[in-house]
């Protein structure tokens, strides 16, 4: 009887911890390969998801994942409906969001159609060009400033596949996007037509550098304490190679 009582006590303890786990909504870009994306089964995938699941496994958090395009994910986070993973820092955003430590360093590249390569060293080299970008994304302060000053024309579309097809058919001059060669290959593989044309896409030698990515919550959600604990998960996940280690950490 004493053995049964002890086991029932353990069961009640486990149920209690599950019942009182903090439920946190995370808005998740479903087309940001290789960081976050929707896999063939329609489920979230990528290092961002691996990190969040690692944190879940540490204890008292249950995440509710909301997959969407980046525009909606960012807008919902702005409204304080949950956190957004894969957020980069800008001066404007830092006044609105509380940030985790960086969990991923993503290269920002310029992609062109084969045969249309040009010398690229800075955003000044984009002058007069039509540049494909995604909705409400940030590609670093230099690029953002050049975009605001209309150094080049932007063609905005959420889907990387659509942007790549526009590039293929000469409707835009280049694409600025994150992910490096691995991200480009993953995007091409997600579309059979584009994958057949994979040799038509070239990443220019000099990109826009690398952009650190974070988990962010609107300041009105008051998630600073949660983020302090989440930072421990970032460090552990890197140390255990759950996610790639950022070299300067």
Kinemage of the C-alpha trace (Angstrom):
@kinemage 1
@onewidth
@group {chain A} dominant
@subgroup {mainchain}
@vectorlist {calphas} color= white
{ca unk a 1} P 0.000 0.000 0.000
{ca unk a 2} L 2.833 2.416 0.855
{ca unk a 3} L 4.408 1.665 -2.559
{ca unk a 4} L 1.127 2.526 -4.336
{ca unk a 5} L 0.791 5.763 -2.378
{ca unk a 6} L 4.316 6.793 -3.339
{ca unk a 7} L 3.617 6.095 -7.008
{ca unk a 8} L 0.346 7.975 -6.934
{ca unk a 9} L 2.223 10.871 -5.375
{ca unk a 10} L 4.712 10.827 -8.253
{ca unk a 11} L 1.913 10.721 -10.819
{ca unk a 12} L 0.157 13.658 -9.155
{ca unk a 13} L 3.425 15.597 -9.096
{ca unk a 14} L 3.996 15.011 -12.818
{ca unk a 15} L 0.417 15.948 -13.664
{ca unk a 16} L 0.697 19.063 -11.540
{ca unk a 17} L 3.899 20.181 -13.294
{ca unk a 18} L 2.266 19.644 -16.698
{ca unk a 19} L -0.859 21.503 -15.590
{ca unk a 20} L 1.080 24.555 -14.445
{ca unk a 21} L 3.602 24.646 -17.306
{ca unk a 22} L 3.788 28.124 -18.775
{ca unk a 23} L 2.114 28.184 -22.189
{ca unk a 24} L 3.831 30.538 -24.623
{ca unk a 25} L 2.758 31.256 -28.201
{ca unk a 26} L 5.562 31.525 -30.750
{ca unk a 27} L 5.035 32.929 -34.244
{ca unk a 28} L 7.213 31.059 -36.680
{ca unk a 29} L 8.215 31.980 -40.239
{ca unk a 30} L 7.402 28.917 -42.332
{ca unk a 31} L 9.640 29.826 -45.304
{ca unk a 32} L 12.987 30.980 -43.897
{ca unk a 33} L 15.273 28.111 -44.802
{ca unk a 34} L 17.419 26.888 -43.179
{ca unk a 35} L 16.452 28.685 -39.933
{ca unk a 36} L 12.712 28.000 -39.793
{ca unk a 37} L 10.379 26.424 -42.287
{ca unk a 38} L 7.480 24.051 -42.793
{ca unk a 39} L 8.618 20.525 -43.715
{ca unk a 40} L 6.977 18.133 -46.170
{ca unk a 41} L 4.569 17.004 -43.439
{ca unk a 42} L 3.510 20.580 -42.733
{ca unk a 43} L 5.340 20.650 -39.390
{ca unk a 44} L 7.789 23.300 -38.138
{ca unk a 45} L 11.458 22.485 -38.717
{ca unk a 46} L 14.917 24.033 -38.593
{ca unk a 47} L 17.325 25.189 -35.861
{ca unk a 48} L 14.781 27.665 -34.472
{ca unk a 49} L 12.328 24.825 -33.867
{ca unk a 50} L 15.062 22.538 -32.479
{ca unk a 51} L 16.014 25.222 -29.962
{ca unk a 52} L 12.427 25.825 -28.863
{ca unk a 53} L 11.835 22.091 -28.381
{ca unk a 54} L 15.062 21.871 -26.385
{ca unk a 55} L 13.827 24.624 -24.088
{ca unk a 56} L 10.484 22.850 -23.732
{ca unk a 57} L 12.341 19.749 -22.620
{ca unk a 58} L 14.110 21.654 -19.852
{ca unk a 59} L 10.976 22.176 -17.834
{ca unk a 60} L 8.080 24.485 -17.299
{ca unk a 61} L 7.256 25.774 -20.772
{ca unk a 62} L 4.784 24.514 -23.343
{ca unk a 63} L 5.056 26.251 -26.708
{ca unk a 64} L 2.134 26.795 -29.060
{ca unk a 65} L 3.548 27.160 -32.572
{ca unk a 66} L 1.808 29.473 -35.044
{ca unk a 67} L 3.233 28.927 -38.543
{ca unk a 68} L 2.719 31.735 -41.043
{ca unk a 69} L 4.521 34.027 -43.438
{ca unk a 70} L 6.934 36.522 -41.913
{ca unk a 71} L 4.621 39.508 -42.356
{ca unk a 72} L 1.874 37.951 -40.227
{ca unk a 73} L 4.326 36.551 -37.667
{ca unk a 74} L 5.846 39.988 -37.162
{ca unk a 75} L 2.484 41.760 -37.033
{ca unk a 76} L 1.135 39.348 -34.405
{ca unk a 77} L 4.272 39.812 -32.305
{ca unk a 78} L 3.856 43.598 -32.597
{ca unk a 79} L 0.360 43.188 -31.171
{ca unk a 80} L 1.767 41.290 -28.194
{ca unk a 81} L 0.074 38.004 -29.110
{ca unk a 82} L 3.250 35.974 -28.591
{ca unk a 83} L 6.951 35.810 -29.301
{ca unk a 84} L 8.569 35.771 -32.726
{ca unk a 85} L 11.574 33.581 -33.484
{ca unk a 86} L 14.162 34.640 -36.076
{ca unk a 87} L 13.892 38.342 -35.272
{ca unk a 88} L 16.869 40.552 -36.139
{ca unk a 89} L 17.727 43.810 -34.401
{ca unk a 90} L 17.099 47.299 -35.715
{ca unk a 91} L 17.013 50.581 -33.823
{ca unk a 92} L 13.239 50.760 -34.257
{ca unk a 93} L 12.659 47.184 -33.127
{ca unk a 94} L 14.885 47.506 -30.068
{ca unk a 95} L 12.512 50.175 -28.753
{ca unk a 96} L 9.602 47.748 -29.131
{ca unk a 97} L 10.939 44.278 -28.298
{ca unk a 98} L 12.792 42.485 -25.536
{ca unk a 99} L 15.371 40.142 -27.055
{ca unk a 100} L 17.026 36.871 -26.147
{ca unk a 101} L 20.703 36.299 -26.796
{ca unk a 102} L 21.417 35.520 -30.481
{ca unk a 103} L 20.760 31.881 -31.363
{ca unk a 104} L 21.767 31.832 -35.043
{ca unk a 105} L 24.053 33.797 -37.339
{ca unk a 106} L 22.660 33.847 -40.862
{ca unk a 107} L 24.598 35.038 -43.929
{ca unk a 108} L 22.775 37.649 -46.016
{ca unk a 109} L 23.429 36.988 -49.692
{ca unk a 110} L 22.783 38.566 -53.068
{ca unk a 111} L 21.515 36.017 -55.600
{ca unk a 112} L 21.483 36.635 -59.355
{ca unk a 113} L 20.643 34.724 -62.503
{ca unk a 114} L 23.624 33.053 -64.137
{ca unk a 115} L 25.072 35.369 -66.774
{ca unk a 116} L 23.814 38.488 -64.983
{ca unk a 117} L 26.525 38.629 -62.330
{ca unk a 118} L 27.785 42.042 -61.226
{ca unk a 119} L 30.416 43.300 -58.808
{ca unk a 120} L 28.947 43.702 -55.348
{ca unk a 121} L 30.829 45.241 -52.428
{ca unk a 122} L 28.170 47.432 -50.815
{ca unk a 123} L 24.541 48.468 -51.214
{ca unk a 124} L 25.729 51.296 -53.480
{ca unk a 125} L 26.295 48.603 -56.118
{ca unk a 126} L 22.538 47.952 -56.132
{ca unk a 127} L 21.815 51.464 -57.424
{ca unk a 128} L 19.099 51.430 -60.080
{ca unk a 129} L 18.411 47.713 -59.726
{ca unk a 130} L 15.165 45.904 -58.856
{ca unk a 131} L 15.816 43.851 -55.735
{ca unk a 132} L 13.570 41.017 -54.545
{ca unk a 133} L 12.939 40.981 -50.784
{ca unk a 134} L 10.415 39.487 -48.405
{ca unk a 135} L 7.743 41.292 -46.384
{ca unk a 136} L 8.862 43.331 -43.350
{ca unk a 137} L 12.290 41.698 -43.250
{ca unk a 138} L 15.469 43.440 -42.128
{ca unk a 139} L 18.760 42.821 -43.928
{ca unk a 140} L 20.982 45.005 -41.779
{ca unk a 141} L 21.199 48.733 -41.142
{ca unk a 142} L 23.139 49.533 -44.330
{ca unk a 143} L 20.603 47.803 -46.575
{ca unk a 144} L 17.617 49.216 -44.673
{ca unk a 145} L 18.981 52.766 -44.990
{ca unk a 146} L 19.629 52.336 -48.726
{ca unk a 147} L 16.111 50.960 -49.205
{ca unk a 148} L 14.573 53.939 -47.359
{ca unk a 149} L 16.652 56.311 -49.484
{ca unk a 150} L 15.420 54.547 -52.658
{ca unk a 151} L 18.917 53.702 -53.871
{ca unk a 152} L 17.231 50.748 -55.590
{ca unk a 153} L 13.690 49.560 -56.249
{ca unk a 154} L 12.313 46.757 -54.087
{ca unk a 155} L 10.017 44.015 -55.294
{ca unk a 156} L 8.316 42.528 -52.233
{ca unk a 157} L 7.027 38.976 -52.117
{ca unk a 158} L 6.750 36.615 -49.162
{ca unk a 159} L 7.575 33.440 -51.108
{ca unk a 160} L 11.226 32.687 -51.873
{ca unk a 161} L 10.038 30.400 -54.685
{ca unk a 162} L 8.161 33.279 -56.337
{ca unk a 163} L 11.186 35.569 -55.979
{ca unk a 164} L 13.456 32.961 -57.560
{ca unk a 165} L 11.049 32.526 -60.485
{ca unk a 166} L 10.922 36.278 -61.000
{ca unk a 167} L 14.715 36.263 -61.093
{ca unk a 168} L 14.739 33.396 -63.580
{ca unk a 169} L 12.386 35.276 -65.922
{ca unk a 170} L 14.343 38.570 -65.630
{ca unk a 171} L 11.552 40.413 -63.808
{ca unk a 172} L 13.992 41.427 -61.067
{ca unk a 173} L 17.768 41.909 -61.094
{ca unk a 174} L 18.682 40.117 -57.884
{ca unk a 175} L 17.391 38.747 -54.596
{ca unk a 176} L 18.633 39.632 -51.133
{ca unk a 177} L 17.982 36.806 -48.730
{ca unk a 178} L 19.466 34.908 -45.800
{ca unk a 179} L 20.648 31.346 -45.648
{ca unk a 180} L 23.793 30.890 -47.686
{ca unk a 181} L 24.267 28.028 -50.133
{ca unk a 182} L 22.419 25.611 -47.858
{ca unk a 183} L 19.395 27.888 -47.618
{ca unk a 184} L 19.307 28.405 -51.386
{ca unk a 185} L 19.566 24.677 -52.075
{ca unk a 186} L 16.756 23.933 -49.616
{ca unk a 187} L 14.554 26.566 -51.271
{ca unk a 188} L 15.257 25.123 -54.733
{ca unk a 189} L 14.531 21.575 -53.560
{ca unk a 190} L 11.136 22.671 -52.260
{ca unk a 191} L 10.019 23.409 -55.834
{ca unk a 192} L 10.640 20.719 -58.520
{ca unk a 193} L 10.724 23.268 -61.352
{ca unk a 194} L 13.265 25.473 -59.606
{ca unk a 195} L 15.398 22.495 -58.655
{ca unk a 196} L 15.675 21.559 -62.340
{ca unk a 197} L 16.973 25.090 -62.958
{ca unk a 198} L 19.328 25.133 -59.965
{ca unk a 199} L 22.397 25.815 -62.117
{ca unk a 200} L 20.834 29.139 -63.169
{ca unk a 201} L 21.229 30.751 -59.735
{ca unk a 202} L 24.465 32.286 -58.494
{ca unk a 203} L 25.312 33.692 -55.062
{ca unk a 204} L 27.586 36.706 -55.467
{ca unk a 205} L 30.952 36.430 -53.745
{ca unk a 206} L 30.484 39.358 -51.363
{ca unk a 207} L 27.174 39.473 -49.530
{ca unk a 208} L 25.821 41.800 -46.865
{ca unk a 209} L 27.585 40.036 -44.005
{ca unk a 210} L 25.848 37.968 -41.347
{ca unk a 211} L 22.771 38.855 -39.323
{ca unk a 212} L 22.270 37.543 -35.743
{ca unk a 213} L 18.782 36.182 -35.076
{ca unk a 214} L 16.882 36.239 -31.803
{ca unk a 215} L 13.664 35.321 -30.020
{ca unk a 216} L 11.741 38.504 -29.269
{ca unk a 217} L 8.652 39.558 -27.324
{ca unk a 218} L 6.923 42.916 -27.360
{ca unk a 219} L 7.897 44.843 -24.249
{ca unk a 220} L 4.300 45.037 -23.057
{ca unk a 221} L 4.323 41.238 -22.567
{ca unk a 222} L 6.985 41.630 -19.832
{ca unk a 223} L 8.867 38.444 -20.770
{ca unk a 224} L 12.300 39.483 -19.522
{ca unk a 225} L 12.384 36.751 -16.847
{ca unk a 226} L 11.403 34.109 -19.412
{ca unk a 227} L 14.141 35.316 -21.771
{ca unk a 228} L 16.794 35.038 -19.061
{ca unk a 229} L 15.937 31.346 -18.685
{ca unk a 230} L 15.690 30.913 -22.458
{ca unk a 231} L 19.239 32.254 -22.771
{ca unk a 232} L 20.403 29.282 -20.695
{ca unk a 233} L 18.777 26.977 -23.237
{ca unk a 234} L 20.568 28.763 -26.088
{ca unk a 235} L 23.953 28.194 -24.448
{ca unk a 236} L 23.198 24.565 -23.588
{ca unk a 237} L 21.788 23.824 -27.057
{ca unk a 238} L 24.951 25.200 -28.672
{ca unk a 239} L 27.222 23.333 -26.276
{ca unk a 240} L 25.349 20.092 -26.994
{ca unk a 241} L 25.315 20.811 -30.774
{ca unk a 242} L 21.521 20.847 -30.914
{ca unk a 243} L 21.940 24.071 -32.911
{ca unk a 244} L 25.093 25.444 -34.575
{ca unk a 245} L 27.431 27.321 -32.281
{ca unk a 246} L 27.972 31.014 -32.939
{ca unk a 247} L 31.739 31.358 -33.109
{ca unk a 248} L 32.040 34.631 -31.200
{ca unk a 249} L 30.028 33.461 -28.187
